[in-house]
Amino acid sequence: MNTNTNHRILIVDDDSEIRQLLKQYLSEAGYTVEGVANGVEMHNWLRRKTASLIILDVMLPGDDGLTLCSEIQSSTRTPVILLTALGSPIDRVVGLD
């Protein structure tokens, strides 16, 4: 019996292929997964629902993922996983901040 269905994951990524791949993989693992393309859609989604985890792209158009992560953490304790193509040490430090 898979108990992951109680855990809703929100994917925030402007790349629809990445969203779909993550959604497929996590859905197959038994999670309830939804995806949005940007910060505006994320905020609208979060006004209606809650997530157990947010997977957030750092390089989004408009408000970037680091800004959105800060906003999420100031209003909720929802864990966030940051996705990024950036790999320098300073980028990592900024993400962990």
Secondary structure, DSSP 8 states (H G I E B T S, - for coil): ---GGG-EEEEE-S-HHHHHHHHHHHHHTT-EEEEESSHHHHHHHHHH---SEEEEESS-SSS-HHHHHHHHHHH----EEEE-S--SHHHHHHHH-
